[in-house]
């Protein structure tokens, strides 16, 4: 019996620029994606923004779940995102249901 290839695990991440801007994204490899953003090969919104800090990341399931979670996080206010970063909840779903 042939084994099906394992689907990659998706992660949600939040980066903070030197000026305090928060950027939310998804990836299968957080380290690789952070390196891409740092080198200017990632999102245009982060180019020229200086040093970036990974301030939050969590597992987000499959790609579909990750995209839905990313959308929900992007709907939060800056203050709500700061609270997420500060609290680092074990379950992002419970955090989102409270907001």
Biopython code that builds the backbone (N, CA, C, O; Angstrom):
import numpy as np
from Bio.PDB.StructureBuilder import StructureBuilder

atoms = [
    (1, "UNK", "N", (0.840, -1.180, 0.000)),
    (1, "UNK", "CA", (0.000, 0.000, 0.000)),
    (1, "UNK", "C", (0.888, 1.248, 0.000)),
    (1, "UNK", "O", (1.837, 1.341, 0.779)),
    (2, "UNK", "N", (0.579, 2.187, -0.864)),
    (2, "UNK", "CA", (1.373, 3.403, -0.974)),
    (2, "UNK", "C", (0.936, 4.401, 0.080)),
    (2, "UNK", "O", (-0.255, 4.636, 0.287)),
    (3, "UNK", "N", (1.932, 4.987, 0.747)),
    (3, "UNK", "CA", (1.654, 5.978, 1.777)),
    (3, "UNK", "C", (1.474, 7.348, 1.130)),
    (3, "UNK", "O", (2.263, 7.745, 0.273)),
    (4, "UNK", "N", (0.445, 8.059, 1.541)),
    (4, "UNK", "CA", (0.221, 9.399, 1.015)),
    (4, "UNK", "C", (1.232, 10.364, 1.612)),
    (4, "UNK", "O", (1.584, 10.246, 2.786)),
    (5, "UNK", "N", (1.705, 11.319, 0.814)),
    (5, "UNK", "CA", (2.647, 12.291, 1.371)),
    (5, "UNK", "C", (1.966, 13.122, 2.454)),
    (5, "UNK", "O", (0.793, 13.479, 2.337)),
    (6, "UNK", "N", (2.712, 13.419, 3.494)),
    (6, "UNK", "CA", (2.172, 14.198, 4.604)),
    (6, "UNK", "C", (2.018, 15.657, 4.175)),
    (6, "UNK", "O", (2.934, 16.240, 3.595)),
    (7, "UNK", "N", (0.851, 16.240, 4.465)),
    (7, "UNK", "CA", (0.658, 17.657, 4.154)),
    (7, "UNK", "C", (1.487, 18.485, 5.122)),
    (7, "UNK", "O", (1.644, 18.119, 6.287)),
    (8, "UNK", "N", (2.010, 19.588, 4.643)),
    (8, "UNK", "CA", (2.822, 20.432, 5.532)),
    (8, "UNK", "C", (1.955, 21.071, 6.611)),
    (8, "UNK", "O", (0.772, 21.342, 6.405)),
    (9, "UNK", "N", (2.568, 21.303, 7.751)),
    (9, "UNK", "CA", (1.867, 22.017, 8.818)),
    (9, "UNK", "C", (2.025, 23.504, 8.576)),
    (9, "UNK", "O", (3.131, 23.987, 8.339)),
    (10, "UNK", "N", (0.939, 24.215, 8.635)),
    (10, "UNK", "CA", (0.959, 25.655, 8.422)),
    (10, "UNK", "C", (1.030, 26.388, 9.755)),
    (10, "UNK", "O", (0.495, 25.930, 10.765)),
    (11, "UNK", "N", (1.691, 27.516, 9.736)),
    (11, "UNK", "CA", (1.861, 28.351, 10.923)),
    (11, "UNK", "C", (1.357, 29.747, 10.622)),
    (11, "UNK", "O", (1.472, 30.238, 9.499)),
    (12, "UNK", "N", (0.801, 30.376, 11.635)),
    (12, "UNK", "CA", (0.450, 31.782, 11.575)),
    (12, "UNK", "C", (1.553, 32.518, 12.324)),
    (12, "UNK", "O", (2.019, 32.051, 13.363)),
    (13, "UNK", "N", (1.969, 33.666, 11.802)),
    (13, "UNK", "CA", (3.019, 34.427, 12.487)),
    (13, "UNK", "C", (2.697, 35.908, 12.440)),
    (13, "UNK", "O", (1.998, 36.385, 11.545)),
    (14, "UNK", "N", (3.223, 36.623, 13.423)),
    (14, "UNK", "CA", (3.106, 38.085, 13.453)),
    (14, "UNK", "C", (4.514, 38.649, 13.618)),
    (14, "UNK", "O", (5.266, 38.249, 14.507)),
    (15, "UNK", "N", (4.848, 39.590, 12.734)),
    (15, "UNK", "CA", (6.129, 40.284, 12.802)),
    (15, "UNK", "C", (5.876, 41.722, 13.232)),
    (15, "UNK", "O", (4.820, 42.294, 12.962)),
    (16, "UNK", "N", (6.869, 42.293, 13.906)),
    (16, "UNK", "CA", (6.777, 43.699, 14.295)),
    (16, "UNK", "C", (7.962, 44.443, 13.698)),
    (16, "UNK", "O", (9.102, 43.987, 13.776)),
    (17, "UNK", "N", (7.674, 45.601, 13.098)),
    (17, "UNK", "CA", (8.738, 46.427, 12.535)),
    (17, "UNK", "C", (9.340, 47.291, 13.641)),
    (17, "UNK", "O", (8.804, 47.365, 14.747)),
    (18, "UNK", "N", (10.445, 47.934, 13.332)),
    (18, "UNK", "CA", (11.100, 48.824, 14.296)),
    (18, "UNK", "C", (10.163, 49.966, 14.714)),
    (18, "UNK", "O", (10.262, 50.473, 15.832)),
    (19, "UNK", "N", (9.262, 50.366, 13.822)),
    (19, "UNK", "CA", (8.321, 51.452, 14.117)),
    (19, "UNK", "C", (7.066, 50.968, 14.846)),
    (19, "UNK", "O", (6.209, 51.776, 15.204)),
    (20, "UNK", "N", (6.952, 49.646, 15.070)),
    (20, "UNK", "CA", (5.809, 49.114, 15.814)),
    (20, "UNK", "C", (4.683, 48.568, 14.957)),
    (20, "UNK", "O", (3.688, 48.083, 15.496)),
    (21, "UNK", "N", (4.808, 48.630, 13.626)),
    (21, "UNK", "CA", (3.778, 48.071, 12.755)),
    (21, "UNK", "C", (3.753, 46.553, 12.907)),
    (21, "UNK", "O", (4.802, 45.920, 13.030)),
    (22, "UNK", "N", (2.557, 45.973, 12.897)),
    (22, "UNK", "CA", (2.411, 44.527, 13.007)),
    (22, "UNK", "C", (1.984, 43.957, 11.661)),
    (22, "UNK", "O", (1.080, 44.482, 11.011)),
    (23, "UNK", "N", (2.643, 42.879, 11.251)),
    (23, "UNK", "CA", (2.350, 42.212, 9.986)),
    (23, "UNK", "C", (1.999, 40.760, 10.287)),
    (23, "UNK", "O", (2.748, 40.073, 10.982)),
    (24, "UNK", "N", (0.877, 40.292, 9.773)),
    (24, "UNK", "CA", (0.415, 38.925, 9.997)),
    (24, "UNK", "C", (0.529, 38.135, 8.701)),
    (24, "UNK", "O", (0.171, 38.629, 7.632)),
    (25, "UNK", "N", (1.031, 36.898, 8.798)),
    (25, "UNK", "CA", (1.133, 36.041, 7.626)),
    (25, "UNK", "C", (1.052, 34.580, 8.001)),
    (25, "UNK", "O", (0.969, 34.230, 9.178)),
    (26, "UNK", "N", (1.076, 33.719, 6.977)),
    (26, "UNK", "CA", (1.093, 32.273, 7.191)),
    (26, "UNK", "C", (2.209, 31.668, 6.361)),
    (26, "UNK", "O", (2.607, 32.226, 5.338)),
    (27, "UNK", "N", (2.709, 30.529, 6.804)),
    (27, "UNK", "CA", (3.795, 29.855, 6.110)),
    (27, "UNK", "C", (3.912, 28.415, 6.616)),
    (27, "UNK", "O", (3.343, 28.055, 7.646)),
    (28, "UNK", "N", (4.654, 27.609, 5.876)),
    (28, "UNK", "CA", (4.963, 26.261, 6.347)),
    (28, "UNK", "C", (6.329, 26.227, 7.021)),
    (28, "UNK", "O", (6.692, 25.221, 7.631)),
    (29, "UNK", "N", (7.095, 27.318, 6.918)),
    (29, "UNK", "CA", (8.429, 27.391, 7.504)),
    (29, "UNK", "C", (8.670, 28.818, 8.004)),
    (29, "UNK", "O", (9.032, 29.699, 7.225)),
    (30, "UNK", "N", (8.470, 29.038, 9.287)),
    (30, "UNK", "CA", (8.542, 30.380, 9.870)),
    (30, "UNK", "C", (9.943, 30.973, 9.712)),
    (30, "UNK", "O", (10.077, 32.142, 9.351)),
    (31, "UNK", "N", (10.971, 30.194, 9.972)),
    (31, "UNK", "CA", (12.349, 30.693, 9.885)),
    (31, "UNK", "C", (12.679, 31.140, 8.464)),
    (31, "UNK", "O", (13.234, 32.220, 8.261)),
    (32, "UNK", "N", (12.337, 30.315, 7.488)),
    (32, "UNK", "CA", (12.593, 30.661, 6.086)),
    (32, "UNK", "C", (11.852, 31.938, 5.707)),
    (32, "UNK", "O", (12.416, 32.818, 5.057)),
    (33, "UNK", "N", (10.594, 32.038, 6.113)),
    (33, "UNK", "CA", (9.784, 33.198, 5.756)),
    (33, "UNK", "C", (10.314, 34.471, 6.408)),
    (33, "UNK", "O", (10.343, 35.524, 5.772)),
    (34, "UNK", "N", (10.732, 34.386, 7.672)),
    (34, "UNK", "CA", (11.315, 35.544, 8.355)),
    (34, "UNK", "C", (12.572, 35.993, 7.619)),
    (34, "UNK", "O", (12.778, 37.190, 7.420)),
    (35, "UNK", "N", (13.412, 35.045, 7.215)),
    (35, "UNK", "CA", (14.620, 35.376, 6.461)),
    (35, "UNK", "C", (14.270, 36.071, 5.148)),
    (35, "UNK", "O", (14.944, 37.021, 4.748)),
    (36, "UNK", "N", (13.212, 35.599, 4.474)),
    (36, "UNK", "CA", (12.776, 36.232, 3.229)),
    (36, "UNK", "C", (12.344, 37.676, 3.478)),
    (36, "UNK", "O", (12.718, 38.582, 2.735)),
    (37, "UNK", "N", (11.561, 37.876, 4.521)),
    (37, "UNK", "CA", (11.108, 39.230, 4.842)),
    (37, "UNK", "C", (12.304, 40.127, 5.180)),
    (37, "UNK", "O", (12.380, 41.264, 4.714)),
    (38, "UNK", "N", (13.230, 39.617, 5.987)),
    (38, "UNK", "CA", (14.406, 40.402, 6.401)),
    (38, "UNK", "C", (15.256, 40.811, 5.205)),
    (38, "UNK", "O", (15.831, 41.900, 5.191)),
    (39, "UNK", "N", (15.336, 39.938, 4.198)),
    (39, "UNK", "CA", (16.190, 40.219, 3.040)),
    (39, "UNK", "C", (15.463, 41.022, 1.959)),
    (39, "UNK", "O", (16.040, 41.305, 0.909)),
    (40, "UNK", "N", (14.199, 41.393, 2.206)),
    (40, "UNK", "CA", (13.457, 42.195, 1.245)),
    (40, "UNK", "C", (12.775, 41.386, 0.157)),
    (40, "UNK", "O", (12.257, 41.952, -0.806)),
    (41, "UNK", "N", (12.770, 40.061, 0.302)),
    (41, "UNK", "CA", (12.152, 39.204, -0.704)),
    (41, "UNK", "C", (10.771, 38.712, -0.284)),
    (41, "UNK", "O", (10.179, 37.865, -0.953)),
    (42, "UNK", "N", (10.264, 39.237, 0.812)),
    (42, "UNK", "CA", (8.937, 38.846, 1.287)),
    (42, "UNK", "C", (7.903, 39.869, 0.862)),
    (42, "UNK", "O", (7.969, 40.403, -0.245)),
    (43, "UNK", "N", (6.969, 40.139, 1.719)),
    (43, "UNK", "CA", (5.875, 41.061, 1.426)),
    (43, "UNK", "C", (6.382, 42.482, 1.173)),
    (43, "UNK", "O", (7.277, 42.964, 1.866)),
    (44, "UNK", "N", (5.805, 43.136, 0.182)),
    (44, "UNK", "CA", (6.189, 44.510, -0.153)),
    (44, "UNK", "C", (5.950, 45.455, 1.022)),
    (44, "UNK", "O", (6.678, 46.431, 1.200)),
    (45, "UNK", "N", (4.933, 45.160, 1.817)),
    (45, "UNK", "CA", (4.590, 46.021, 2.956)),
    (45, "UNK", "C", (5.720, 46.118, 3.974)),
    (45, "UNK", "O", (5.767, 47.070, 4.753)),
    (46, "UNK", "N", (6.635, 45.142, 3.978)),
    (46, "UNK", "CA", (7.705, 45.130, 4.963)),
    (46, "UNK", "C", (9.053, 45.619, 4.409)),
    (46, "UNK", "O", (10.010, 45.781, 5.165)),
    (47, "UNK", "N", (9.126, 45.847, 3.126)),
    (47, "UNK", "CA", (10.398, 46.276, 2.521)),
    (47, "UNK", "C", (10.774, 47.664, 3.005)),
    (47, "UNK", "O", (9.966, 48.593, 2.981)),
    (48, "UNK", "N", (12.013, 47.783, 3.442)),
    (48, "UNK", "CA", (12.515, 49.071, 3.899)),
    (48, "UNK", "C", (12.034, 49.477, 5.273)),
    (48, "UNK", "O", (12.194, 50.633, 5.664)),
    (49, "UNK", "N", (11.452, 48.560, 6.009)),
    (49, "UNK", "CA", (10.918, 48.877, 7.339)),
    (49, "UNK", "C", (11.922, 48.609, 8.451)),
    (49, "UNK", "O", (11.581, 48.744, 9.627)),
    (50, "UNK", "N", (13.145, 48.236, 8.111)),
    (50, "UNK", "CA", (14.167, 47.983, 9.128)),
    (50, "UNK", "C", (14.073, 46.576, 9.681)),
    (50, "UNK", "O", (13.480, 45.683, 9.077)),
    (51, "UNK", "N", (14.675, 46.405, 10.846)),
    (51, "UNK", "CA", (14.692, 45.087, 11.479)),
    (51, "UNK", "C", (13.280, 44.632, 11.825)),
    (51, "UNK", "O", (12.424, 45.426, 12.215)),
    (52, "UNK", "N", (13.068, 43.338, 11.670)),
    (52, "UNK", "CA", (11.782, 42.738, 11.981)),
    (52, "UNK", "C", (11.951, 41.784, 13.151)),
    (52, "UNK", "O", (12.970, 41.102, 13.264)),
    (53, "UNK", "N", (10.958, 41.738, 14.012)),
    (53, "UNK", "CA", (10.964, 40.824, 15.157)),
    (53, "UNK", "C", (9.773, 39.885, 15.046)),
    (53, "UNK", "O", (8.642, 40.323, 14.838)),
    (54, "UNK", "N", (10.033, 38.599, 15.185)),
    (54, "UNK", "CA", (8.955, 37.617, 15.259)),
    (54, "UNK", "C", (8.379, 37.714, 16.663)),
    (54, "UNK", "O", (9.041, 37.352, 17.637)),
    (55, "UNK", "N", (7.142, 38.204, 16.770)),
    (55, "UNK", "CA", (6.561, 38.435, 18.093)),
    (55, "UNK", "C", (5.496, 37.408, 18.456)),
    (55, "UNK", "O", (5.097, 37.305, 19.616)),
    (56, "UNK", "N", (5.030, 36.640, 17.454)),
    (56, "UNK", "CA", (4.036, 35.607, 17.743)),
    (56, "UNK", "C", (4.031, 34.601, 16.611)),
    (56, "UNK", "O", (4.171, 34.962, 15.442)),
    (57, "UNK", "N", (3.866, 33.325, 16.968)),
    (57, "UNK", "CA", (3.591, 32.304, 15.956)),
    (57, "UNK", "C", (2.921, 31.118, 16.634)),
    (57, "UNK", "O", (3.124, 30.856, 17.820)),
    (58, "UNK", "N", (2.111, 30.405, 15.844)),
    (58, "UNK", "CA", (1.422, 29.230, 16.347)),
    (58, "UNK", "C", (1.086, 28.313, 15.176)),
    (58, "UNK", "O", (1.073, 28.744, 14.022)),
    (59, "UNK", "N", (0.818, 27.060, 15.478)),
    (59, "UNK", "CA", (0.357, 26.128, 14.458)),
    (59, "UNK", "C", (-1.036, 26.546, 14.019)),
    (59, "UNK", "O", (-1.851, 26.997, 14.824)),
    (60, "UNK", "N", (-1.295, 26.386, 12.714)),
    (60, "UNK", "CA", (-2.591, 26.819, 12.195)),
    (60, "UNK", "C", (-3.297, 25.718, 11.406)),
    (60, "UNK", "O", (-4.290, 25.994, 10.733)),
    (61, "UNK", "N", (-2.813, 24.490, 11.473)),
    (61, "UNK", "CA", (-3.484, 23.391, 10.776)),
    (61, "UNK", "C", (-3.122, 23.346, 9.304)),
    (61, "UNK", "O", (-1.979, 23.597, 8.922)),
    (62, "UNK", "N", (-4.113, 23.021, 8.479)),
    (62, "UNK", "CA", (-3.873, 22.950, 7.036)),
    (62, "UNK", "C", (-3.937, 24.356, 6.431)),
    (62, "UNK", "O", (-4.202, 25.330, 7.135)),
    (63, "UNK", "N", (-3.697, 24.450, 5.140)),
    (63, "UNK", "CA", (-3.641, 25.760, 4.485)),
    (63, "UNK", "C", (-4.969, 26.500, 4.604)),
    (63, "UNK", "O", (-4.985, 27.704, 4.861)),
    (64, "UNK", "N", (-6.059, 25.805, 4.422)),
    (64, "UNK", "CA", (-7.373, 26.430, 4.508)),
    (64, "UNK", "C", (-7.608, 27.026, 5.895)),
    (64, "UNK", "O", (-8.060, 28.165, 6.016)),
    (65, "UNK", "N", (-7.302, 26.261, 6.933)),
    (65, "UNK", "CA", (-7.470, 26.757, 8.305)),
    (65, "UNK", "C", (-6.560, 27.945, 8.567)),
    (65, "UNK", "O", (-6.952, 28.914, 9.217)),
    (66, "UNK", "N", (-5.334, 27.855, 8.050)),
    (66, "UNK", "CA", (-4.370, 28.940, 8.247)),
    (66, "UNK", "C", (-4.856, 30.233, 7.593)),
    (66, "UNK", "O", (-4.751, 31.309, 8.182)),
    (67, "UNK", "N", (-5.382, 30.125, 6.388)),
    (67, "UNK", "CA", (-5.896, 31.307, 5.695)),
    (67, "UNK", "C", (-7.060, 31.939, 6.454)),
    (67, "UNK", "O", (-7.153, 33.162, 6.554)),
    (68, "UNK", "N", (-7.942, 31.103, 6.986)),
    (68, "UNK", "CA", (-9.078, 31.615, 7.758)),
    (68, "UNK", "C", (-8.602, 32.293, 9.045)),
    (68, "UNK", "O", (-9.110, 33.348, 9.427)),
    (69, "UNK", "N", (-7.623, 31.676, 9.706)),
    (69, "UNK", "CA", (-7.092, 32.244, 10.941)),
    (69, "UNK", "C", (-6.383, 33.571, 10.643)),
    (69, "UNK", "O", (-6.534, 34.541, 11.385)),
    (70, "UNK", "N", (-5.615, 33.603, 9.560)),
    (70, "UNK", "CA", (-4.916, 34.834, 9.167)),
    (70, "UNK", "C", (-5.934, 35.960, 8.939)),
    (70, "UNK", "O", (-5.734, 37.084, 9.398)),
    (71, "UNK", "N", (-7.002, 35.658, 8.242)),
    (71, "UNK", "CA", (-8.038, 36.659, 7.980)),
    (71, "UNK", "C", (-8.618, 37.190, 9.291)),
    (71, "UNK", "O", (-8.795, 38.397, 9.455)),
    (72, "UNK", "N", (-8.910, 36.285, 10.217)),
    (72, "UNK", "CA", (-9.499, 36.694, 11.499)),
    (72, "UNK", "C", (-8.539, 37.575, 12.297)),
    (72, "UNK", "O", (-8.962, 38.550, 12.919)),
    (73, "UNK", "N", (-7.248, 37.235, 12.281)),
    (73, "UNK", "CA", (-6.260, 38.045, 13.004)),
    (73, "UNK", "C", (-6.146, 39.421, 12.350)),
    (73, "UNK", "O", (-6.042, 40.433, 13.044)),
    (74, "UNK", "N", (-6.164, 39.460, 11.030)),
    (74, "UNK", "CA", (-6.049, 40.747, 10.334)),
    (74, "UNK", "C", (-7.248, 41.654, 10.594)),
    (74, "UNK", "O", (-7.152, 42.864, 10.389)),
    (75, "UNK", "N", (-8.361, 41.104, 11.036)),
    (75, "UNK", "CA", (-9.546, 41.901, 11.370)),
    (75, "UNK", "C", (-9.448, 42.530, 12.758)),
    (75, "UNK", "O", (-10.215, 43.438, 13.077)),
    (76, "UNK", "N", (-8.514, 42.060, 13.589)),
    (76, "UNK", "CA", (-8.355, 42.599, 14.937)),
    (76, "UNK", "C", (-7.761, 44.003, 14.878)),
    (76, "UNK", "O", (-7.075, 44.363, 13.921)),
    (77, "UNK", "N", (-8.035, 44.779, 15.905)),
    (77, "UNK", "CA", (-7.415, 46.103, 16.018)),
    (77, "UNK", "C", (-5.958, 45.920, 16.445)),
    (77, "UNK", "O", (-5.550, 44.840, 16.871)),
    (78, "UNK", "N", (-5.191, 46.995, 16.319)),
    (78, "UNK", "CA", (-3.787, 46.947, 16.747)),
    (78, "UNK", "C", (-3.699, 46.581, 18.230)),
    (78, "UNK", "O", (-2.845, 45.789, 18.628)),
    (79, "UNK", "N", (-4.575, 47.156, 19.036)),
    (79, "UNK", "CA", (-4.574, 46.861, 20.484)),
    (79, "UNK", "C", (-4.880, 45.390, 20.760)),
    (79, "UNK", "O", (-4.251, 44.781, 21.626)),
    (80, "UNK", "N", (-5.838, 44.815, 20.034)),
    (80, "UNK", "CA", (-6.169, 43.402, 20.220)),
    (80, "UNK", "C", (-4.984, 42.516, 19.818)),
    (80, "UNK", "O", (-4.700, 41.521, 20.484)),
    (81, "UNK", "N", (-4.304, 42.872, 18.746)),
    (81, "UNK", "CA", (-3.118, 42.115, 18.335)),
    (81, "UNK", "C", (-2.019, 42.221, 19.388)),
    (81, "UNK", "O", (-1.336, 41.239, 19.681)),
    (82, "UNK", "N", (-1.851, 43.414, 19.954)),
    (82, "UNK", "CA", (-0.859, 43.584, 21.024)),
    (82, "UNK", "C", (-1.197, 42.700, 22.219)),
    (82, "UNK", "O", (-0.307, 42.120, 22.840)),
    (83, "UNK", "N", (-2.496, 42.599, 22.541)),
    (83, "UNK", "CA", (-2.917, 41.741, 23.655)),
    (83, "UNK", "C", (-2.626, 40.272, 23.339)),
    (83, "UNK", "O", (-2.192, 39.523, 24.215)),
    (84, "UNK", "N", (-2.861, 39.862, 22.102)),
    (84, "UNK", "CA", (-2.535, 38.493, 21.679)),
    (84, "UNK", "C", (-1.046, 38.223, 21.861)),
    (84, "UNK", "O", (-0.655, 37.180, 22.384)),
    (85, "UNK", "N", (-0.226, 39.165, 21.429)),
    (85, "UNK", "CA", (1.228, 39.020, 21.522)),
    (85, "UNK", "C", (1.667, 38.971, 22.981)),
    (85, "UNK", "O", (2.508, 38.153, 23.352)),
    (86, "UNK", "N", (1.103, 39.838, 23.800)),
    (86, "UNK", "CA", (1.466, 39.905, 25.211)),
    (86, "UNK", "C", (1.058, 38.643, 25.962)),
    (86, "UNK", "O", (1.830, 38.123, 26.766)),
    (87, "UNK", "N", (-0.155, 38.148, 25.703)),
    (87, "UNK", "CA", (-0.687, 36.996, 26.441)),
    (87, "UNK", "C", (-0.190, 35.655, 25.921)),
    (87, "UNK", "O", (-0.115, 34.693, 26.685)),
    (88, "UNK", "N", (0.157, 35.568, 24.615)),
    (88, "UNK", "CA", (0.603, 34.318, 24.010)),
    (88, "UNK", "C", (-0.279, 33.143, 24.456)),
    (88, "UNK", "O", (0.216, 32.204, 25.080)),
    (89, "UNK", "N", (-1.586, 33.188, 24.140)),
    (89, "UNK", "CA", (-2.504, 32.142, 24.620)),
    (89, "UNK", "C", (-2.165, 30.766, 24.051)),
    (89, "UNK", "O", (-1.635, 30.649, 22.946)),
    (90, "UNK", "N", (-2.479, 29.736, 24.821)),
    (90, "UNK", "CA", (-2.254, 28.370, 24.350)),
    (90, "UNK", "C", (-3.170, 28.052, 23.177)),
    (90, "UNK", "O", (-2.798, 27.301, 22.275)),
    (91, "UNK", "N", (-4.365, 28.624, 23.193)),
    (91, "UNK", "CA", (-5.325, 28.392, 22.117)),
    (91, "UNK", "C", (-5.710, 29.725, 21.486)),
    (91, "UNK", "O", (-6.343, 30.571, 22.118)),
    (92, "UNK", "N", (-5.321, 29.892, 20.250)),
    (92, "UNK", "CA", (-5.678, 31.131, 19.557)),
    (92, "UNK", "C", (-7.175, 31.172, 19.292)),
    (92, "UNK", "O", (-7.767, 32.249, 19.233)),
    (93, "UNK", "N", (-7.792, 30.003, 19.131)),
    (93, "UNK", "CA", (-9.239, 29.957, 18.907)),
    (93, "UNK", "C", (-9.999, 30.540, 20.092)),
    (93, "UNK", "O", (-10.965, 31.280, 19.909)),
    (94, "UNK", "N", (-9.564, 30.209, 21.305)),
    (94, "UNK", "CA", (-10.253, 30.759, 22.477)),
    (94, "UNK", "C", (-10.038, 32.282, 22.547)),
    (94, "UNK", "O", (-10.954, 33.019, 22.912)),
    (95, "UNK", "N", (-8.850, 32.744, 22.204)),
    (95, "UNK", "CA", (-8.580, 34.176, 22.177)),
    (95, "UNK", "C", (-9.495, 34.869, 21.175)),
    (95, "UNK", "O", (-10.084, 35.906, 21.479)),
    (96, "UNK", "N", (-9.613, 34.297, 19.989)),
    (96, "UNK", "CA", (-10.448, 34.901, 18.942)),
    (96, "UNK", "C", (-11.920, 34.909, 19.314)),
    (96, "UNK", "O", (-12.644, 35.841, 18.964)),
    (97, "UNK", "N", (-12.367, 33.880, 20.019)),
    (97, "UNK", "CA", (-13.776, 33.834, 20.409)),
    (97, "UNK", "C", (-14.102, 34.897, 21.472)),
    (97, "UNK", "O", (-15.255, 35.302, 21.616)),
    (98, "UNK", "N", (-13.093, 35.336, 22.201)),
    (98, "UNK", "CA", (-13.283, 36.381, 23.217)),
    (98, "UNK", "C", (-13.313, 37.756, 22.593)),
    (98, "UNK", "O", (-13.820, 38.698, 23.203)),
    (99, "UNK", "N", (-12.782, 37.897, 21.392)),
    (99, "UNK", "CA", (-12.656, 39.231, 20.743)),
    (99, "UNK", "C", (-13.639, 39.402, 19.620)),
    (99, "UNK", "O", (-13.666, 40.452, 18.978)),
]
sb = StructureBuilder()
sb.init_structure("model")
sb.init_model(0)
sb.init_chain("A")
sb.init_seg("    ")
for serial, (resi, resn, name, xyz) in enumerate(atoms, 1):
    if name == "N":
        sb.init_residue(resn, " ", resi, " ")
    sb.init_atom(name, np.array(xyz, "f"), 0.0, 1.0, " ", f" {name:<3s}", serial, name[0])
structure = sb.get_structure()
